[in-house]
Structure formats: structure tokens, C-alpha cells
Amino acid sequence: KGDKILLPPSAFDILARLQVDYPMLFRLTGNGRTTHCGVLEFTAEEGCAYIPFWMMQNLLLEEGSLLTVRNVSLPKANMIKLQPQSTDFLEISNPRAVLEHALRNFSCVSIDDVLPIPYNNKVYHLQLKEVKPGPAACIIETDCNVDFEAPVGYEEPVRKVATPPTSNGSMLGDASQASSSAMAEDKEKETKPPGVRIVDGKIIRPNDDNTSLTPKVEVAERIGQTGVQLNAATMVADAPSVEYWAVNAGDGNRLDGKKAAPLKEAATGKELNVHELRAKAAEERRKQMEAENAAALALQGGKMLNGQQPAADTTQEEKKTPTIVSKRKTKVG
């Protein structure tokens, strides 16, 4: 991936003694062709340079061919134009994003180079048709406009142009034919049974004899204090009463710092006594807890759920049979 090459350590020694611009860019020349690239490392063997295979294809080089490497300084690119070499590139939904991600591995671009762009287990080839401000430019840390030409082998779709009528007779014939087809469609709509349709937000089904508006009966039960929750978008669940919010809602303040409005009955508009309703609800919960404790005690025995000893059951003691004492006297000795 990219256009980075490997050079021998001796090349770095020479460049370190010279005043070169960074990042280091190089012009590669071979077989009368020229391209530009960056450097990845100076770890190659002496007298050798390792370059990407796609760059060898652009320069028509083979392994062991002679290559000239020269350090150059390139201007920042401000516009490039690319031409896909296949119409398969049109299948990519967002080609600009794919190209931007692929060009992160490149240091510079040269005109007439064919760049390989890997995407989705496939390699797309794009040829550089135009580079500004020169035939080669650096694309590191620069704002560059990207333009695309039509892919190689692309053909514009043929559009059918409707021919205008040539005479009044043909116009009348077309009009009569259109009216007869419209009448046939209306007749077909009348004879065809209506399907499921929505009128004023209500669902009308074809199996309703009286064509009544019936809501969609898809209900999912959910256990909670508010009862059954309807999950259909067209159905409205009954909201809890104002007494429910008076008991369960907290005494929080408003976000704007103002005093909260008192709760009132919807029918009469009378203000509710929140403290009285909460005390009543607490008393009901206490009675319910006592009933649950008594039921648990009857099944398990022992202490109640609140940790207290149960009251003695006098009715059970009264029902016990008295102990029979024998009145016979015994003689000892």
C-alpha cells in the first residue's frame, strides 16, 4: 500500500549532509518513465532499492533493473483529477471517502500514474489525468480538490424522447384511447376488492363487513403501576390519574427555578392535598404489608417479616382439650 520505498543506509548518510526538505521526496526514473514517491526506511541492502509492485508496473521495470533515484522538492497539490479504469468503480457508494482513506498512504502524486485503491477485497485502478500546480505534487497536509472523469468503457444511458403528434386526428385518437384506458382502470378499481388502507390515521381492513374503523390489535402486556402498556403506534394508552402523580412524584423543583404548579383535578379544578393523599397511600401500604406478613406466617411460622413476634392466638388455646387428671389414689409402701 502507498508509495513508500526502502533505500540503503548510505543514501541516508548522503542526505544527512545535504540541506534537503522534509518530508523527503524522490523522483524515480527508469525505461524513460518517471514517477515520484516517499521513503519508508533506510534498511535496504547496499546498491538496492525496494519499491512497490504497482510502481514497477508504471515504470515497466523488472527485478534487477537499473533505477535512478533523485531527491526533489515538490509543491503542495491543490487539485487532482482521476479516471477509474473500470466501470466497477461506480458501484462504490461513497468513492470520495474511499479515495481519501487510500491516499493517506501516499506522499505525492504524478500525472499519468495508475494508482491501486484496495476496497472491499477488490483493487480498483485510477489514472491521474491532471495534477495542479505541476505534473507532480505533494499531498501531505494539504487541502486538495478531487475530481473524477467518466470511467473507461462507460456509456451514457439512452433516453427515449416522446414524439409529438403530427395531426389533429392522431391527437383525438390518443385522447380517446387515454379516456378509455382511464375508464377501464376505474372499472377495475370498483370491481377489485379493497385492501388494507389507512383513513384519518385508522386502519381499515377488507374483512370488515360494516367497514368500521378497527385499530390494530397488537398488545404487549407489561407489569407495572400504570397497568397495561400498548405498543401499537396507532393506539393510545390511558394515562394515570392525577392522584397517581401526587403520590408517586417527588417534590422536585423546576429547571428554571420557579415554583411548581399545584396539582388539580381535571373535572372540578380543585387543588389536591398532596400530603393527605400520600398519608392515605402509606396507610394502605402498611395494611397490605401486615396482610402479607400474616399470610407468610401462616405458611412458614416463626417471626413476622418485619422482625416482630406474632400475637398469641387465644382462639386456638381455648379450643385445646383440657388435660384429664386422675382422681385415684395410690398407696406407696
Secondary structure, 3 states (H helix, E strand, C coil): CCCEEECCHHHHHHHHCCCCCCCCEEEEEECCEEEEEEEEECCCCCCCCECCHHHHHHHCCCCCCCCEEEEECCCECCEEEEEECCHHHHHCCCHHHHHHHHHHHCCEEECCCEEEEEECCEEEEEEEEEEECCCEEECCCCCCEEEECCCCCCCCCCCCCCCCCCCHHHHHHHHHHHHHHHHHHHHHHHHCCCCCEEECCEEECCCCCCCCCCCCCCCCCCCCCCCCCCCCCCCCCCCCCHHHHHHHCCCCCCCCCCCCCCCECCCCCCECCHHHHHHHHHHHHHHHHHHHHHHHHHHHCCCCCCCCCCCCCHHHHHHCCCCCCCCCCCCCC
